[in-house]
Amino acid sequence: MLSLPGFDAPRLASLRVRIQDMAVRQNRYRREAQSIGVPANCPETHRLVEVAEQDTAALADLERLVSLTMRFMADEQSGRPAPEARETDPRSPAARSLIARAFDALTKGSAA
């Protein structure tokens, strides 16, 4: 069972570095295989090159997952709640009050 103490930052940082190193090596192997070229009569070698490409993509996804986990853990330990998404007017407060005052002046003027 996973627990919060099992996700300490140094362990995750070390894991992230190791995954990045593996992804770099795997990508280098993949590029070398592509540069050598694989003859059409070597289906097994073609399959291995495809597997290397899939492994490279999986390692990149795993590294992103570890990075997101580290960010989540840092956010959880910050003690601050996440910012709330509010549906507010994106204009500045001064612009909102200016428009409100203009409409107020117009509605008072038209009521008279």
Secondary structure, 3 states (H helix, E strand, C coil): CCCHHHHCHHHHHHHHHHHHHHHHHHHHHHHHHHHHCCCCCCHHHHHHHHHHHHHHHHHHHHHHHHHHHHHHHHHHHCCCCCCCCCCCCCCCHHHHHHHHHHHHHHHHHHHC
